[in-house]
């Protein structure tokens, strides 16, 4: 998959209806983000455990939202981030359960990453055309994600990765992998399912339910933000 995704502004009520999310009182939903890149912050939905994690606002076991750094840092990592030499923006579905970087989060930190689409590029390097990949009938969905909160230089840091799988036929000519996109049943299975149920959702999303359209060339520059990146519709 590529290293960019985006999310429209979605009302809390839609998130709650689809996932059971408990929104924080008196706080508006996350603003739209049209060009989210690795090392930037984005909201993730994960189970709340007061008494285990600090700053929890939701009851134990409820789905809550937290801003997190895109680039999972495992809980066993205690050195400064500048000393981290491995990349951890995405976790391959076939190896996440056994990976040194991701296995802990795979067992105890599965989360949802709300999104409206992501970007892929076609063409030669330096002259590639970006495309926005979205679903045909839904303004937003959730990627399967992994979440971890390490202690870095005396401070807790919320971090996440997006789980990837092999590309479907629509994307096969552009990429070898794609993010795991969850349907409504997949959300429940990913968060709380058995080992077999979790494994069953880690598959390419059906290409007949997806679409691609050209995006603005400036999507490659993270300093640019706004709906013009996807044509504004």
C-alpha positions as CSV (number, residue, x, y, z in Angstrom):
1,X,0.0,0.0,0.0
2,X,1.0,3.6,-0.2
3,X,2.0,5.8,2.7
4,X,-0.9,8.3,2.5
5,X,-4.6,8.1,3.5
6,X,-7.4,10.5,4.1
7,X,-10.6,10.9,6.2
8,X,-13.6,13.1,5.7
9,X,-15.2,14.8,8.7
10,X,-17.8,12.2,10.0
11,X,-20.4,12.8,12.8
12,X,-19.9,11.0,16.0
13,X,-23.3,9.4,15.5
14,X,-22.1,7.6,12.4
15,X,-19.0,6.2,14.2
16,X,-21.2,5.1,17.1
17,X,-23.8,3.4,14.9
18,X,-21.2,1.4,12.9
19,X,-18.6,0.5,15.6
20,X,-20.2,1.2,19.1
21,X,-17.7,4.0,19.7
22,X,-18.2,6.0,22.9
23,X,-17.3,9.6,22.0
24,X,-15.7,11.9,24.5
25,X,-18.2,14.3,26.1
26,X,-18.1,17.9,24.9
27,X,-15.6,17.2,22.1
28,X,-16.4,17.4,18.4
29,X,-15.6,14.6,15.9
30,X,-12.1,14.6,14.3
31,X,-11.7,17.2,11.6
32,X,-11.1,16.0,8.1
33,X,-7.5,15.1,7.2
34,X,-6.8,14.9,3.4
35,X,-3.2,13.9,3.4
36,X,-2.2,11.7,6.4
37,X,1.4,10.5,6.2
38,X,3.6,8.3,8.4
39,X,4.8,9.9,11.6
40,X,1.7,12.2,11.6
41,X,-1.2,11.8,14.2
42,X,-4.6,10.4,13.4
43,X,-7.5,9.1,15.5
44,X,-7.8,5.4,16.3
45,X,-10.6,3.5,18.0
46,X,-9.5,0.9,20.7
47,X,-10.8,-0.7,23.8
48,X,-10.7,1.4,26.9
49,X,-9.2,0.0,30.2
50,X,-9.3,2.5,33.1
51,X,-6.8,1.6,35.7
52,X,-4.5,0.1,33.1
53,X,-4.2,3.0,30.7
54,X,-4.0,6.6,31.9
55,X,-6.4,9.3,30.6
56,X,-9.3,6.9,29.8
57,X,-12.7,8.5,29.6
58,X,-14.9,5.5,28.6
59,X,-16.0,2.5,30.7
60,X,-13.8,-0.6,30.7
61,X,-14.1,-2.5,27.5
62,X,-15.9,0.3,25.6
63,X,-14.5,1.5,22.3
64,X,-12.9,4.9,22.7
65,X,-11.0,7.3,20.5
66,X,-7.4,8.5,20.9
67,X,-5.0,10.4,18.7
68,X,-2.0,8.3,17.8
69,X,1.3,8.5,16.0
70,X,1.4,6.6,12.7
71,X,4.3,4.3,13.1
72,X,3.8,1.6,15.8
73,X,6.4,1.5,18.6
74,X,6.2,-1.7,20.5
75,X,5.8,-1.6,24.3
76,X,9.2,-3.2,24.8
77,X,10.9,-0.2,23.1
78,X,12.3,2.2,25.7
79,X,15.0,4.1,23.8
80,X,14.5,7.5,22.1
81,X,12.5,7.4,18.9
82,X,15.5,8.8,16.9
83,X,17.3,5.5,17.7
84,X,14.5,3.3,16.2
85,X,15.8,2.0,12.8
86,X,13.0,-0.3,11.8
87,X,9.9,0.9,9.9
88,X,6.5,0.0,11.4
89,X,3.9,2.0,9.6
90,X,2.2,-1.2,8.2
91,X,2.1,-4.8,9.4
92,X,1.7,-7.6,7.0
93,X,-1.3,-9.8,7.8
94,X,0.6,-13.0,7.2
95,X,3.4,-12.2,9.7
96,X,1.9,-9.7,12.2
97,X,1.1,-12.5,14.8
98,X,4.7,-13.6,15.0
99,X,6.6,-10.4,14.2
100,X,8.8,-9.1,16.9
101,X,7.5,-5.5,16.3
102,X,3.8,-6.4,16.0
103,X,3.0,-9.6,17.9
104,X,2.2,-7.9,21.2
105,X,-0.2,-5.5,19.6
106,X,-1.7,-8.2,17.5
107,X,-2.7,-10.1,20.6
108,X,-3.6,-7.2,22.9
109,X,-3.9,-4.0,20.8
110,X,-6.1,-4.5,17.8
111,X,-7.8,-1.2,16.9
112,X,-9.7,0.5,14.1
113,X,-8.3,3.3,12.0
114,X,-11.2,5.4,10.5
115,X,-10.5,6.5,6.9
116,X,-12.3,7.6,3.8
117,X,-9.7,6.4,1.3
118,X,-6.1,6.2,0.5
119,X,-3.7,7.1,-2.3
120,X,-1.7,5.0,-4.8
121,X,0.6,6.2,-7.6
122,X,0.9,5.0,-11.2
123,X,3.7,5.7,-13.6
124,X,7.4,6.3,-13.5
125,X,9.0,7.7,-10.4
126,X,9.0,11.5,-10.4
127,X,6.2,11.6,-13.0
128,X,3.7,9.3,-11.3
129,X,0.0,10.1,-11.2
130,X,-1.8,9.8,-7.8
131,X,-5.1,8.1,-7.5
132,X,-7.6,8.2,-4.6
133,X,-8.9,4.7,-3.7
134,X,-12.4,4.8,-2.0
135,X,-15.4,2.6,-1.5
136,X,-18.3,3.0,-3.9
137,X,-21.2,3.2,-1.4
138,X,-19.5,4.4,1.8
139,X,-18.0,7.8,2.8
140,X,-15.8,6.1,5.4
141,X,-14.7,2.8,6.7
142,X,-12.1,1.4,9.1
143,X,-8.7,-0.1,8.4
144,X,-7.6,-3.0,10.6
145,X,-5.0,-1.5,12.9
146,X,-2.6,-2.3,15.7
147,X,-2.1,0.0,18.6
148,X,0.6,0.2,21.3
149,X,1.4,2.7,24.0
150,X,5.2,2.6,24.9
151,X,6.9,4.7,27.5
152,X,9.4,6.9,25.6
153,X,11.8,9.1,27.6
154,X,9.4,9.2,30.5
155,X,6.2,9.9,28.5
156,X,3.5,7.6,27.2
157,X,3.1,7.7,23.4
158,X,0.1,6.3,21.5
159,X,1.1,4.7,18.3
160,X,-0.5,2.6,15.5
161,X,0.1,0.6,12.4
162,X,-2.2,-0.4,9.5
163,X,-2.5,-4.0,8.7
164,X,-2.0,-4.9,5.0
165,X,-2.8,-7.9,2.8
166,X,-2.3,-8.8,-0.9
167,X,-3.7,-6.4,-3.4
168,X,-7.0,-7.2,-5.1
169,X,-7.4,-7.3,-8.9
170,X,-8.2,-3.6,-9.2
171,X,-5.0,-2.6,-7.6
172,X,-2.7,-5.5,-8.6
173,X,-1.1,-3.4,-11.4
174,X,-0.3,-0.6,-9.0
175,X,0.7,-2.2,-5.8
176,X,1.5,-5.6,-4.3
177,X,-0.4,-4.9,-1.1
178,X,-3.4,-3.0,0.2
179,X,-4.7,-2.1,3.6
180,X,-7.2,-4.4,5.3
181,X,-10.6,-2.7,5.0
182,X,-13.2,-4.0,7.4
183,X,-16.9,-4.3,6.7
184,X,-19.4,-4.1,9.6
185,X,-19.0,-7.7,10.6
186,X,-15.3,-7.5,10.2
187,X,-15.1,-4.7,12.7
188,X,-16.5,-6.9,15.4
189,X,-14.4,-9.9,14.5
190,X,-11.2,-7.9,14.3
191,X,-11.7,-6.3,17.7
192,X,-13.1,-9.3,19.6
193,X,-13.1,-12.4,17.5
194,X,-11.4,-15.7,18.0
195,X,-8.1,-16.4,16.3
196,X,-9.9,-18.0,13.3
197,X,-12.3,-15.1,13.0
198,X,-9.5,-12.6,13.1
199,X,-7.6,-14.4,10.4
200,X,-10.7,-14.6,8.2
201,X,-11.0,-10.8,7.9
202,X,-7.4,-10.3,6.8
203,X,-8.2,-10.5,3.1
204,X,-8.4,-8.1,0.1
205,X,-11.6,-6.1,0.0
206,X,-13.8,-6.9,-3.0
207,X,-12.8,-4.8,-6.0
208,X,-16.3,-4.5,-7.3
209,X,-17.1,-2.4,-4.1
210,X,-14.1,-0.1,-4.7
211,X,-13.2,2.7,-7.1
212,X,-10.2,4.8,-8.1
213,X,-10.1,8.3,-9.5
214,X,-7.3,10.8,-10.2
215,X,-6.1,12.9,-7.3
216,X,-4.4,16.3,-7.3
217,X,-0.6,16.0,-7.9
218,X,0.1,17.9,-4.6
219,X,-1.1,14.9,-2.6
220,X,2.6,13.9,-2.6
221,X,3.4,17.0,-0.5
222,X,2.2,16.6,3.1
223,X,2.2,20.4,3.5
224,X,-0.8,20.6,1.3
225,X,-4.2,19.8,2.9
226,X,-7.7,20.1,1.7
227,X,-10.5,18.4,-0.3
228,X,-8.9,19.5,-3.6
229,X,-6.6,16.5,-3.2
230,X,-9.4,14.2,-4.1
231,X,-11.4,16.5,-6.3
232,X,-13.6,17.8,-3.4
233,X,-16.4,15.3,-3.7
